[in-house]
Amino acid sequence: MSVLHIINKSPFEKNSLDTCLRLAKKGSAILLIEDAIYAAQKNTAVADKIIAAVARHSVFALAPDLDARGIDESTVVDGISLVDYEGFVRLATEYHAVQSWL
Amino acid sequence: MPQIKKFLYVNRKAPHGSIYALESLEVVLVGAAFDQDVSLAFIDDGVYQLMLNQNTNGIGVKNFSPTYRALSDYDINQIYVEKESLELRGLKQEDLLPLTWEDEDEDWAEKDSIQVVSSEELGDIIDKQDIIFNF
């Protein structure tokens, strides 16, 4: 069993992504929601961090938050799985605990 | 006739995670009634406010991004986007709303409202303002 880490802040404004990646154990899951979905895009200054994270974790992003922000799914880093709200709930039940990096 | 002042609205927050972007737009539109020399600057995550193809149906909030297209109706056509902020986010001007205005001095020629400017140029623009609002 492991933890579902949820991040909701932009990686360009807050250090939540960095702190999460520093502390999340290998095999735990990371879900990007709200302004954190900007971290999922290719060719950004933080893309290397997410590419490295995909090798250690299951990484998810909430599709409605991508759509709201005009981020096309084709621009998302390979290996990140998109989920809807149902998928969000399913993830929350599959992991033994949820850690929200506010 | 009171003197016209240079107003700059500085936008540095992403659009839907907080209320700043929408509030800024509301203030800009209210302020437009006062016939001042208005510019908007989009810096840091603020550049995300101008992203094309925003669809907020899935998150149940108002999509106010089409409203930026109305700015030219209020003679607001000086919209500055910092080049360095775009580059850090892997974005190009084509990823942003195609905002335009019609120049009555040049037979209503259609011109881009958005100007992508360097940090240095934006610094100069900020330097020339009389009043600066931050969101």
gemmi code that builds the backbone of each chain (N, CA, C; Angstrom):
import gemmi

chains = {
    "A": [
        ("MET", (0.847, -1.196, 0.000), (0.000, 0.000, 0.000), (0.880, 1.242, 0.000)),
        ("SER", (0.424, 2.239, -0.690), (1.181, 3.497, -0.636), (0.242, 4.692, -0.747)),
        ("VAL", (0.853, 5.842, -0.843), (0.125, 7.106, -0.681), (-0.184, 7.749, -2.036)),
        ("LEU", (-1.339, 8.394, -2.095), (-1.674, 9.250, -3.248), (-1.330, 10.688, -2.872)),
        ("HIS", (-0.381, 11.260, -3.603), (0.007, 12.654, -3.370), (-0.765, 13.551, -4.332)),
        ("ILE", (-1.420, 14.575, -3.798), (-2.179, 15.501, -4.645), (-1.528, 16.885, -4.582)),
        ("ILE", (-1.309, 17.460, -5.754), (-0.735, 18.815, -5.829), (-1.719, 19.706, -6.575)),
        ("ASN", (-1.986, 20.912, -6.041), (-2.946, 21.804, -6.711), (-2.389, 23.200, -6.983)),
        ("LYS", (-1.075, 23.382, -6.796), (-0.497, 24.715, -7.009), (0.443, 24.726, -8.208)),
        ("SER", (0.495, 25.834, -8.904), (1.385, 25.987, -10.056), (2.837, 25.774, -9.633)),
        ("PRO", (3.593, 24.987, -10.415), (5.012, 24.766, -10.091), (5.855, 26.018, -10.294)),
        ("PHE", (5.273, 27.022, -10.971), (6.008, 28.260, -11.216), (5.780, 29.277, -10.103)),
        ("GLU", (4.810, 28.975, -9.234), (4.480, 29.934, -8.186), (4.783, 29.407, -6.779)),
        ("LYS", (4.628, 28.104, -6.594), (4.816, 27.512, -5.263), (5.786, 26.329, -5.366)),
        ("ASN", (6.369, 25.924, -4.243), (7.319, 24.814, -4.264), (6.684, 23.468, -3.912)),
        ("SER", (5.350, 23.389, -3.976), (4.649, 22.141, -3.621), (5.136, 20.952, -4.438)),
        ("LEU", (5.332, 21.153, -5.739), (5.779, 20.055, -6.596), (7.160, 19.577, -6.144)),
        ("ASP", (8.068, 20.503, -5.920), (9.432, 20.137, -5.494), (9.409, 19.368, -4.180)),
        ("THR", (8.646, 19.870, -3.226), (8.596, 19.225, -1.915), (7.988, 17.828, -2.031)),
        ("CYS", (6.929, 17.721, -2.807), (6.298, 16.423, -3.022), (7.285, 15.449, -3.654)),
        ("LEU", (7.969, 15.879, -4.700), (8.888, 14.978, -5.400), (10.058, 14.583, -4.501)),
        ("ARG", (10.428, 15.465, -3.587), (11.536, 15.184, -2.663), (11.140, 14.123, -1.643)),
        ("LEU", (9.875, 14.114, -1.263), (9.451, 13.274, -0.137), (8.618, 12.050, -0.531)),
        ("ALA", (8.060, 12.051, -1.722), (7.196, 10.935, -2.122), (8.041, 9.683, -2.376)),
        ("LYS", (7.624, 8.550, -1.780), (8.363, 7.289, -1.930), (8.133, 6.729, -3.331)),
        ("LYS", (9.134, 6.000, -3.800), (9.009, 5.344, -5.099), (7.768, 4.446, -5.075)),
        ("GLY", (7.005, 4.494, -6.152), (5.813, 3.659, -6.219), (4.545, 4.341, -5.751)),
        ("SER", (4.703, 5.461, -5.036), (3.501, 6.205, -4.657), (2.988, 6.961, -5.887)),
        ("ALA", (1.725, 7.390, -5.801), (1.113, 8.045, -6.953), (1.058, 9.559, -6.754)),
        ("ILE", (1.100, 10.277, -7.867), (1.006, 11.741, -7.821), (-0.121, 12.172, -8.754)),
        ("LEU", (-1.030, 12.969, -8.216), (-2.148, 13.482, -9.011), (-2.060, 15.002, -9.079)),
        ("LEU", (-1.992, 15.526, -10.288), (-1.930, 16.976, -10.506), (-3.340, 17.495, -10.770)),
        ("ILE", (-3.787, 18.460, -9.959), (-5.109, 19.060, -10.160), (-4.984, 20.590, -10.150)),
        ("GLU", (-6.054, 21.266, -10.524), (-6.123, 22.732, -10.534), (-4.864, 23.312, -11.193)),
        ("ASP", (-4.233, 24.331, -10.546), (-3.097, 24.997, -11.204), (-1.848, 24.113, -11.292)),
        ("ALA", (-1.841, 22.970, -10.622), (-0.687, 22.063, -10.727), (-0.610, 21.387, -12.094)),
        ("ILE", (-1.715, 21.401, -12.841), (-1.671, 20.728, -14.142), (-0.696, 21.397, -15.120)),
        ("TYR", (-0.326, 22.662, -14.819), (0.671, 23.308, -15.693), (2.002, 22.547, -15.658)),
        ("ALA", (2.227, 21.787, -14.589), (3.462, 20.990, -14.486), (3.461, 19.830, -15.470)),
        ("ALA", (2.297, 19.458, -15.976), (2.188, 18.280, -16.842), (2.570, 18.579, -18.286)),
        ("GLN", (2.734, 19.857, -18.624), (2.966, 20.210, -20.025), (4.424, 20.002, -20.447)),
        ("LYS", (4.587, 19.579, -21.707), (5.928, 19.428, -22.296), (6.583, 20.790, -22.488)),
        ("ASN", (7.904, 20.773, -22.583), (8.697, 21.949, -22.989), (8.627, 23.121, -22.023)),
        ("THR", (8.276, 22.862, -20.770), (8.337, 23.942, -19.779), (9.641, 23.818, -18.999)),
        ("ALA", (9.902, 24.827, -18.180), (11.120, 24.821, -17.365), (11.086, 23.733, -16.290)),
        ("VAL", (9.905, 23.161, -16.020), (9.821, 22.112, -14.994), (9.585, 20.733, -15.610)),
        ("ALA", (9.559, 20.635, -16.933), (9.214, 19.362, -17.582), (10.175, 18.237, -17.184)),
        ("ASP", (11.467, 18.556, -17.030), (12.439, 17.511, -16.666), (12.091, 16.862, -15.324)),
        ("LYS", (11.590, 17.645, -14.406), (11.225, 17.107, -13.087), (10.091, 16.098, -13.221)),
        ("ILE", (9.119, 16.424, -14.064), (7.961, 15.545, -14.233), (8.357, 14.291, -15.005)),
        ("ILE", (9.224, 14.456, -15.998), (9.698, 13.291, -16.758), (10.421, 12.330, -15.802)),
        ("ALA", (11.219, 12.872, -14.902), (11.903, 12.033, -13.908), (10.894, 11.398, -12.960)),
        ("ALA", (9.855, 12.133, -12.629), (8.850, 11.624, -11.686), (8.070, 10.450, -12.281)),
        ("VAL", (7.837, 10.510, -13.586), (7.063, 9.449, -14.243), (7.785, 8.096, -14.126)),
        ("ALA", (9.112, 8.124, -14.036), (9.882, 6.883, -13.899), (9.756, 6.276, -12.503)),
        ("ARG", (9.456, 7.087, -11.503), (9.395, 6.624, -10.112), (7.969, 6.448, -9.589)),
        ("HIS", (7.037, 7.130, -10.222), (5.671, 7.169, -9.687), (4.651, 6.963, -10.810)),
        ("SER", (3.452, 6.573, -10.411), (2.325, 6.702, -11.333), (1.872, 8.163, -11.247)),
        ("VAL", (1.887, 8.854, -12.374), (1.531, 10.277, -12.354), (0.233, 10.480, -13.136)),
        ("PHE", (-0.693, 11.199, -12.510), (-2.005, 11.458, -13.116), (-2.247, 12.970, -13.178)),
        ("ALA", (-3.104, 13.381, -14.108), (-3.542, 14.784, -14.161), (-5.040, 14.797, -14.410)),
        ("LEU", (-5.726, 15.754, -13.793), (-7.186, 15.837, -13.891), (-7.587, 16.546, -15.189)),
        ("ALA", (-8.181, 15.778, -16.104), (-8.471, 16.286, -17.450), (-9.357, 17.542, -17.461)),
        ("PRO", (-10.418, 17.624, -16.644), (-11.233, 18.852, -16.683), (-10.430, 20.108, -16.345)),
        ("ASP", (-9.392, 19.952, -15.509), (-8.554, 21.110, -15.185), (-7.638, 21.489, -16.346)),
        ("LEU", (-7.221, 20.499, -17.133), (-6.455, 20.795, -18.354), (-7.333, 21.566, -19.345)),
        ("ASP", (-8.552, 21.048, -19.558), (-9.482, 21.660, -20.515), (-9.786, 23.110, -20.125)),
        ("ALA", (-10.023, 23.321, -18.832), (-10.385, 24.661, -18.357), (-9.288, 25.669, -18.664)),
        ("ARG", (-8.037, 25.175, -18.660), (-6.896, 26.087, -18.824), (-6.360, 26.108, -20.242)),
        ("GLY", (-7.062, 25.448, -21.158), (-6.646, 25.484, -22.559), (-5.383, 24.688, -22.838)),
        ("ILE", (-5.065, 23.725, -21.970), (-3.882, 22.885, -22.168), (-4.302, 21.641, -22.948)),
        ("ASP", (-3.840, 21.523, -24.186), (-4.231, 20.410, -25.036), (-3.581, 19.112, -24.548)),
        ("GLU", (-4.375, 18.028, -24.627), (-3.863, 16.738, -24.131), (-2.609, 16.292, -24.882)),
        ("SER", (-2.490, 16.737, -26.147), (-1.323, 16.331, -26.940), (-0.040, 16.978, -26.432)),
        ("THR", (-0.159, 17.994, -25.572), (1.043, 18.668, -25.065), (1.459, 18.154, -23.688)),
        ("VAL", (0.775, 17.097, -23.212), (1.095, 16.545, -21.896), (2.277, 15.574, -22.008)),
        ("VAL", (3.159, 15.629, -21.030), (4.343, 14.758, -20.972), (3.930, 13.288, -21.065)),
        ("ASP", (4.649, 12.514, -21.880), (4.356, 11.085, -22.042), (4.449, 10.366, -20.699)),
        ("GLY", (3.521, 9.453, -20.482), (3.554, 8.660, -19.253), (2.621, 9.187, -18.175)),
        ("ILE", (2.099, 10.410, -18.367), (1.104, 10.937, -17.424), (-0.274, 10.479, -17.882)),
        ("SER", (-1.039, 9.874, -16.964), (-2.383, 9.413, -17.306), (-3.406, 10.476, -16.930)),
        ("LEU", (-4.332, 10.731, -17.849), (-5.383, 11.702, -17.549), (-6.568, 10.981, -16.910)),
        ("VAL", (-7.131, 11.602, -15.875), (-8.307, 11.030, -15.217), (-9.418, 12.068, -15.156)),
        ("ASP", (-10.668, 11.575, -15.049), (-11.794, 12.477, -14.806), (-12.103, 12.428, -13.302)),
        ("TYR", (-13.227, 13.067, -12.889), (-13.528, 13.116, -11.454), (-13.766, 11.720, -10.877)),
        ("GLU", (-14.367, 10.840, -11.692), (-14.566, 9.456, -11.245), (-13.220, 8.775, -10.982)),
        ("GLY", (-12.281, 9.025, -11.886), (-10.938, 8.466, -11.720), (-10.253, 9.017, -10.485)),
        ("PHE", (-10.491, 10.291, -10.203), (-9.966, 10.958, -9.009), (-10.447, 10.204, -7.761)),
        ("VAL", (-11.748, 9.933, -7.713), (-12.321, 9.240, -6.552), (-11.758, 7.818, -6.451)),
        ("ARG", (-11.666, 7.160, -7.608), (-11.129, 5.796, -7.610), (-9.700, 5.776, -7.050)),
        ("LEU", (-8.880, 6.728, -7.476), (-7.501, 6.800, -6.972), (-7.497, 6.976, -5.450)),
        ("ALA", (-8.387, 7.847, -4.967), (-8.434, 8.117, -3.528), (-8.767, 6.859, -2.736)),
        ("THR", (-9.552, 5.952, -3.357), (-9.914, 4.724, -2.634), (-8.847, 3.642, -2.794)),
        ("GLU", (-8.074, 3.708, -3.863), (-7.086, 2.647, -4.129), (-5.841, 2.774, -3.263)),
        ("TYR", (-5.537, 3.977, -2.818), (-4.315, 4.190, -2.029), (-4.702, 4.277, -0.548)),
        ("HIS", (-3.762, 3.896, 0.338), (-4.171, 3.786, 1.736), (-4.278, 5.142, 2.425)),
        ("ALA", (-3.656, 6.147, 1.829), (-3.801, 7.487, 2.392), (-3.642, 8.526, 1.284)),
        ("VAL", (-4.157, 9.719, 1.556), (-4.039, 10.830, 0.599), (-3.277, 11.957, 1.276)),
        ("GLN", (-2.260, 12.468, 0.595), (-1.522, 13.620, 1.105), (-1.700, 14.774, 0.120)),
        ("SER", (-2.359, 15.836, 0.580), (-2.560, 17.024, -0.272), (-1.521, 18.080, 0.063)),
        ("TRP", (-0.658, 18.394, -0.900), (0.413, 19.374, -0.668), (-0.147, 20.765, -0.940)),
        ("LEU", (-0.812, 21.363, 0.045), (-1.462, 22.657, -0.178), (-0.433, 23.791, -0.275)),
    ],
    "B": [
        ("MET", (-10.822, 69.848, -18.421), (-10.555, 68.442, -18.790), (-9.398, 67.909, -17.951)),
        ("PRO", (-9.659, 66.934, -17.104), (-8.570, 66.390, -16.282), (-7.537, 65.695, -17.165)),
        ("GLN", (-6.314, 65.697, -16.677), (-5.234, 65.090, -17.447), (-5.403, 63.566, -17.521)),
        ("ILE", (-5.135, 63.018, -18.713), (-5.196, 61.564, -18.878), (-3.952, 60.937, -18.276)),
        ("LYS", (-4.162, 59.916, -17.472), (-3.033, 59.240, -16.830), (-2.807, 57.866, -17.432)),
        ("LYS", (-1.586, 57.404, -17.277), (-1.239, 56.067, -17.776), (-1.494, 55.041, -16.670)),
        ("PHE", (-2.445, 54.138, -16.952), (-2.809, 53.076, -16.014), (-2.241, 51.754, -16.513)),
        ("LEU", (-1.609, 51.007, -15.629), (-1.134, 49.662, -15.987), (-1.726, 48.649, -15.008)),
        ("TYR", (-2.303, 47.604, -15.572), (-2.798, 46.491, -14.758), (-1.829, 45.325, -14.917)),
        ("VAL", (-1.221, 44.892, -13.826), (-0.220, 43.811, -13.862), (-0.873, 42.508, -13.403)),
        ("ASN", (-0.837, 41.502, -14.275), (-1.502, 40.218, -13.994), (-0.460, 39.110, -13.886)),
        ("ARG", (-0.372, 38.478, -12.710), (0.682, 37.482, -12.498), (0.156, 36.137, -11.992)),
        ("LYS", (-1.184, 35.935, -12.046), (-1.757, 34.683, -11.520), (-2.441, 33.879, -12.626)),
        ("ALA", (-2.385, 32.563, -12.510), (-3.096, 31.687, -13.441), (-4.605, 31.894, -13.288)),
        ("PRO", (-5.401, 31.569, -14.312), (-6.788, 32.025, -14.362), (-7.815, 31.382, -13.414)),
        ("HIS", (-7.816, 30.089, -13.205), (-8.969, 29.478, -12.540), (-8.712, 28.974, -11.118)),
        ("GLY", (-7.446, 28.969, -10.702), (-7.125, 28.459, -9.365), (-7.369, 29.477, -8.267)),
        ("SER", (-7.518, 30.749, -8.648), (-7.834, 31.794, -7.674), (-8.687, 32.840, -8.391)),
        ("ILE", (-9.188, 33.825, -7.630), (-10.133, 34.787, -8.189), (-9.443, 35.997, -8.823)),
        ("TYR", (-8.110, 36.088, -8.682), (-7.384, 37.289, -9.109), (-7.621, 37.657, -10.579)),
        ("ALA", (-7.526, 36.664, -11.474), (-7.600, 36.964, -12.911), (-8.953, 37.559, -13.277)),
        ("LEU", (-10.016, 36.948, -12.788), (-11.362, 37.444, -13.088), (-11.588, 38.826, -12.476)),
        ("GLU", (-11.115, 39.006, -11.230), (-11.288, 40.305, -10.569), (-10.547, 41.399, -11.328)),
        ("SER", (-9.354, 41.082, -11.822), (-8.583, 42.052, -12.587), (-9.358, 42.490, -13.823)),
        ("LEU", (-9.887, 41.496, -14.532), (-10.630, 41.791, -15.757), (-11.845, 42.678, -15.454)),
        ("GLU", (-12.532, 42.380, -14.345), (-13.690, 43.194, -13.946), (-13.274, 44.640, -13.675)),
        ("VAL", (-12.162, 44.810, -12.975), (-11.701, 46.159, -12.640), (-11.274, 46.903, -13.905)),
        ("VAL", (-10.619, 46.194, -14.804), (-10.196, 46.806, -16.073), (-11.419, 47.324, -16.834)),
        ("LEU", (-12.472, 46.512, -16.884), (-13.666, 46.895, -17.648), (-14.395, 48.062, -16.982)),
        ("VAL", (-14.452, 48.062, -15.648), (-15.060, 49.192, -14.936), (-14.242, 50.457, -15.184)),
        ("GLY", (-12.923, 50.316, -15.066), (-12.022, 51.463, -15.226), (-12.036, 52.026, -16.629)),
        ("ALA", (-12.430, 51.189, -17.599), (-12.423, 51.622, -19.002), (-13.368, 52.794, -19.231)),
        ("ALA", (-14.341, 52.962, -18.344), (-15.316, 54.044, -18.483), (-14.675, 55.418, -18.267)),
        ("PHE", (-13.473, 55.459, -17.701), (-12.878, 56.746, -17.323), (-11.929, 57.322, -18.375)),
        ("ASP", (-11.881, 56.706, -19.564), (-11.094, 57.249, -20.678), (-9.657, 57.581, -20.304)),
        ("GLN", (-8.979, 56.633, -19.720), (-7.568, 56.827, -19.409), (-6.716, 56.034, -20.412)),
        ("ASP", (-5.394, 56.192, -20.306), (-4.476, 55.474, -21.196), (-4.120, 54.142, -20.512)),
        ("VAL", (-4.839, 53.081, -20.913), (-4.765, 51.814, -20.177), (-3.893, 50.779, -20.892)),
        ("SER", (-3.012, 50.150, -20.128), (-2.239, 49.005, -20.628), (-2.422, 47.837, -19.669)),
        ("LEU", (-2.283, 46.626, -20.223), (-2.304, 45.419, -19.401), (-0.979, 44.690, -19.584)),
        ("ALA", (-0.432, 44.163, -18.480), (0.779, 43.351, -18.586), (0.491, 41.964, -18.029)),
        ("PHE", (0.965, 40.956, -18.727), (0.806, 39.578, -18.276), (2.193, 38.986, -18.067)),
        ("ILE", (2.463, 38.644, -16.800), (3.804, 38.211, -16.382), (3.637, 36.913, -15.578)),
        ("ASP", (4.689, 36.099, -15.531), (4.669, 34.841, -14.763), (3.433, 34.012, -15.146)),
        ("ASP", (2.744, 33.406, -14.158), (1.587, 32.574, -14.489), (0.437, 33.382, -15.089)),
        ("GLY", (0.504, 34.697, -15.033), (-0.518, 35.536, -15.643), (-0.670, 35.276, -17.136)),
        ("VAL", (0.413, 34.833, -17.790), (0.313, 34.576, -19.242), (-0.714, 33.487, -19.535)),
        ("TYR", (-0.936, 32.593, -18.566), (-1.918, 31.516, -18.777), (-3.352, 32.051, -18.907)),
        ("GLN", (-3.592, 33.284, -18.435), (-4.946, 33.848, -18.556), (-5.359, 33.981, -20.019)),
        ("LEU", (-4.371, 34.166, -20.899), (-4.663, 34.442, -22.306), (-4.641, 33.192, -23.173)),
        ("MET", (-4.567, 32.001, -22.556), (-4.511, 30.765, -23.348), (-5.764, 30.602, -24.211)),
        ("LEU", (-5.540, 30.149, -25.431), (-6.624, 29.802, -26.346), (-7.358, 28.553, -25.834)),
        ("ASN", (-8.583, 28.346, -26.332), (-9.302, 27.079, -26.145), (-9.530, 26.690, -24.691)),
        ("GLN", (-9.770, 27.667, -23.827), (-10.123, 27.321, -22.445), (-11.579, 26.865, -22.431)),
        ("ASN", (-11.828, 25.721, -21.803), (-13.181, 25.171, -21.717), (-13.434, 24.734, -20.279)),
        ("THR", (-14.208, 25.556, -19.545), (-14.380, 25.308, -18.114), (-15.620, 24.488, -17.777)),
        ("ASN", (-16.287, 23.936, -18.792), (-17.502, 23.146, -18.526), (-17.264, 22.085, -17.458)),
        ("GLY", (-16.110, 21.426, -17.531), (-15.826, 20.304, -16.635), (-15.560, 20.697, -15.197)),
        ("ILE", (-15.230, 21.949, -14.933), (-14.935, 22.338, -13.545), (-15.997, 23.277, -12.968)),
        ("GLY", (-17.022, 23.564, -13.766), (-18.177, 24.285, -13.223), (-17.918, 25.722, -12.803)),
        ("VAL", (-17.000, 26.385, -13.480), (-16.827, 27.818, -13.221), (-16.978, 28.581, -14.535)),
        ("LYS", (-17.166, 29.887, -14.434), (-17.352, 30.707, -15.629), (-16.062, 30.764, -16.448)),
        ("ASN", (-16.195, 30.575, -17.747), (-15.047, 30.789, -18.635), (-15.057, 32.250, -19.073)),
        ("PHE", (-14.206, 33.048, -18.440), (-14.197, 34.477, -18.769), (-13.187, 34.810, -19.864)),
        ("SER", (-12.481, 33.807, -20.397), (-11.428, 34.125, -21.375), (-11.951, 34.801, -22.658)),
        ("PRO", (-13.198, 34.484, -23.122), (-13.663, 35.213, -24.313), (-13.807, 36.725, -24.073)),
        ("THR", (-13.944, 37.122, -22.809), (-14.139, 38.541, -22.495), (-12.919, 39.386, -22.880)),
        ("TYR", (-11.728, 38.773, -22.906), (-10.540, 39.546, -23.301), (-10.697, 40.106, -24.716)),
        ("ARG", (-11.493, 39.388, -25.535), (-11.711, 39.862, -26.907), (-12.484, 41.176, -26.934)),
        ("ALA", (-13.217, 41.458, -25.862), (-14.020, 42.686, -25.809), (-13.190, 43.911, -25.426)),
        ("LEU", (-11.967, 43.708, -24.980), (-11.166, 44.842, -24.498), (-10.987, 45.917, -25.567)),
        ("SER", (-10.866, 45.482, -26.823), (-10.641, 46.480, -27.882), (-11.854, 47.392, -28.053)),
        ("ASP", (-13.051, 46.892, -27.706), (-14.256, 47.728, -27.773), (-14.182, 48.884, -26.779)),
        ("TYR", (-13.340, 48.710, -25.757), (-13.157, 49.761, -24.751), (-11.854, 50.520, -24.997)),
        ("ASP", (-11.342, 50.438, -26.228), (-10.084, 51.101, -26.589), (-8.900, 50.649, -25.737)),
        ("ILE", (-8.958, 49.405, -25.292), (-7.803, 48.832, -24.579), (-7.102, 47.901, -25.555)),
        ("ASN", (-5.999, 48.379, -26.089), (-5.303, 47.608, -27.126), (-3.797, 47.555, -26.912)),
        ("GLN", (-3.375, 47.892, -25.701), (-1.953, 47.758, -25.353), (-1.828, 46.635, -24.334)),
        ("ILE", (-1.644, 45.429, -24.854), (-1.573, 44.246, -24.000), (-0.181, 43.650, -24.138)),
        ("TYR", (0.595, 43.731, -23.050), (1.988, 43.304, -23.104), (2.155, 41.954, -22.402)),
        ("VAL", (2.802, 41.020, -23.098), (3.074, 39.705, -22.526), (4.586, 39.536, -22.450)),
        ("GLU", (5.077, 39.183, -21.282), (6.530, 39.059, -21.122), (7.048, 37.801, -21.813)),
        ("LYS", (7.997, 37.990, -22.714), (8.569, 36.899, -23.501), (9.194, 35.827, -22.604)),
        ("GLU", (9.916, 36.253, -21.585), (10.595, 35.303, -20.705), (9.582, 34.400, -19.988)),
        ("SER", (8.422, 34.953, -19.615), (7.393, 34.144, -18.936), (6.826, 33.085, -19.882)),
        ("LEU", (6.633, 33.476, -21.143), (6.150, 32.507, -22.144), (7.170, 31.383, -22.317)),
        ("GLU", (8.431, 31.762, -22.466), (9.477, 30.769, -22.755), (9.621, 29.756, -21.630)),
        ("LEU", (9.552, 30.233, -20.395), (9.682, 29.343, -19.233), (8.576, 28.287, -19.236)),
        ("ARG", (7.453, 28.635, -19.864), (6.287, 27.738, -19.885), (6.129, 27.017, -21.219)),
        ("GLY", (7.130, 27.122, -22.077), (7.084, 26.427, -23.371), (5.986, 26.942, -24.284)),
        ("LEU", (5.599, 28.211, -24.116), (4.484, 28.757, -24.894), (4.969, 29.758, -25.945)),
        ("LYS", (4.144, 29.913, -26.992), (4.397, 30.896, -28.042), (3.160, 31.778, -28.175)),
        ("GLN", (3.319, 32.890, -28.894), (2.168, 33.794, -29.054), (0.985, 33.069, -29.700)),
        ("GLU", (1.254, 32.092, -30.579), (0.174, 31.340, -31.234), (-0.677, 30.555, -30.236)),
        ("ASP", (-0.141, 30.291, -29.045), (-0.910, 29.573, -28.029), (-1.903, 30.503, -27.317)),
        ("LEU", (-1.792, 31.801, -27.594), (-2.625, 32.793, -26.889), (-3.786, 33.257, -27.767)),
        ("LEU", (-4.772, 33.879, -27.133), (-5.925, 34.438, -27.846), (-5.450, 35.422, -28.915)),
        ("PRO", (-6.027, 35.369, -30.131), (-5.624, 36.315, -31.178), (-6.352, 37.645, -31.005)),
        ("LEU", (-5.931, 38.433, -30.034), (-6.631, 39.687, -29.729), (-6.218, 40.778, -30.710)),
        ("THR", (-7.207, 41.434, -31.282), (-6.917, 42.479, -32.271), (-7.738, 43.736, -31.986)),
        ("TRP", (-7.337, 44.832, -32.620), (-8.105, 46.087, -32.567), (-8.032, 46.753, -33.928)),
        ("GLU", (-8.951, 47.692, -34.157), (-8.986, 48.387, -35.443), (-8.521, 49.818, -35.264)),
        ("ASP", (-7.503, 50.191, -36.033), (-6.877, 51.508, -35.904), (-7.589, 52.516, -36.809)),
        ("GLU", (-8.376, 53.406, -36.192), (-9.164, 54.346, -37.005), (-8.279, 55.350, -37.735)),
        ("ASP", (-7.053, 55.545, -37.246), (-6.133, 56.465, -37.923), (-5.522, 55.853, -39.179)),
        ("GLU", (-5.667, 54.550, -39.318), (-5.109, 53.878, -40.505), (-6.205, 53.092, -41.221)),
        ("ASP", (-7.331, 53.782, -41.485), (-8.439, 53.192, -42.225), (-8.910, 51.879, -41.591)),
        ("TRP", (-8.987, 51.885, -40.257), (-9.499, 50.751, -39.492), (-8.716, 49.463, -39.761)),
        ("ALA", (-7.427, 49.596, -39.971), (-6.587, 48.410, -40.165), (-6.591, 47.568, -38.898)),
        ("GLU", (-6.703, 46.243, -39.081), (-6.722, 45.344, -37.929), (-5.296, 45.098, -37.444)),
        ("LYS", (-5.088, 45.304, -36.170), (-3.738, 45.136, -35.601), (-3.798, 44.249, -34.368)),
        ("ASP", (-2.679, 43.594, -34.063), (-2.594, 42.769, -32.856), (-2.606, 43.657, -31.614)),
        ("SER", (-3.426, 43.292, -30.645), (-3.389, 43.999, -29.364), (-2.251, 43.482, -28.497)),
        ("ILE", (-1.941, 42.195, -28.657), (-0.905, 41.589, -27.818), (0.469, 41.870, -28.400)),
        ("GLN", (1.337, 42.394, -27.565), (2.744, 42.542, -27.947), (3.586, 41.730, -26.978)),
        ("VAL", (4.354, 40.790, -27.533), (5.273, 40.023, -26.697), (6.538, 40.859, -26.544)),
        ("VAL", (6.883, 41.181, -25.305), (8.016, 42.084, -25.048), (8.998, 41.435, -24.073)),
        ("SER", (10.247, 41.846, -24.172), (11.277, 41.315, -23.271), (11.112, 41.928, -21.881)),
        ("SER", (11.775, 41.326, -20.905), (11.744, 41.863, -19.539), (12.199, 43.314, -19.532)),
        ("GLU", (13.244, 43.571, -20.316), (13.795, 44.927, -20.342), (12.772, 45.924, -20.894)),
        ("GLU", (12.105, 45.545, -22.001), (11.092, 46.431, -22.576), (9.936, 46.637, -21.605)),
        ("LEU", (9.536, 45.542, -20.934), (8.418, 45.650, -20.000), (8.804, 46.519, -18.808)),
        ("GLY", (10.055, 46.410, -18.412), (10.552, 47.272, -17.333), (10.410, 48.741, -17.693)),
        ("ASP", (10.725, 49.055, -18.951), (10.599, 50.443, -19.416), (9.138, 50.888, -19.421)),
        ("ILE", (8.254, 49.961, -19.842), (6.813, 50.278, -19.881), (6.300, 50.564, -18.468)),
        ("ILE", (6.705, 49.731, -17.518), (6.287, 49.925, -16.121), (6.777, 51.280, -15.618)),
        ("ASP", (7.995, 51.618, -16.018), (8.639, 52.844, -15.569), (7.877, 54.102, -15.982)),
        ("LYS", (7.129, 54.004, -17.090), (6.452, 55.192, -17.636), (5.049, 55.397, -17.070)),
        ("GLN", (4.573, 54.485, -16.211), (3.184, 54.547, -15.755), (2.971, 55.574, -14.655)),
        ("ASP", (1.719, 56.042, -14.554), (1.336, 56.908, -13.444), (0.716, 56.096, -12.307)),
        ("ILE", (-0.103, 55.098, -12.692), (-0.830, 54.310, -11.695), (-0.735, 52.833, -12.079)),
        ("ILE", (-0.376, 51.998, -11.114), (-0.203, 50.571, -11.400), (-1.044, 49.750, -10.429)),
        ("PHE", (-1.890, 48.900, -11.009), (-2.709, 47.982, -10.205), (-2.140, 46.569, -10.339)),
        ("ASN", (-2.105, 45.836, -9.238), (-1.536, 44.490, -9.270), (-2.541, 43.415, -8.887)),
        ("PHE", (-2.568, 42.376, -9.709), (-3.444, 41.227, -9.451), (-2.654, 39.942, -9.604)),
    ],
}
model = gemmi.Model(1)
for chain_id, residues in chains.items():
    chain = gemmi.Chain(chain_id)
    for i, (resn, *xyz) in enumerate(residues, 1):
        res = gemmi.Residue()
        res.name, res.seqid = resn, gemmi.SeqId(i, " ")
        for name, pos in zip(("N", "CA", "C"), xyz):
            atom = gemmi.Atom()
            atom.name, atom.element = name, gemmi.Element(name[0])
            atom.pos, atom.b_iso = gemmi.Position(*pos), 0.0
            res.add_atom(atom)
        chain.add_residue(res)
    model.add_chain(chain)
structure = gemmi.Structure()
structure.add_model(model)
structure.setup_entities()
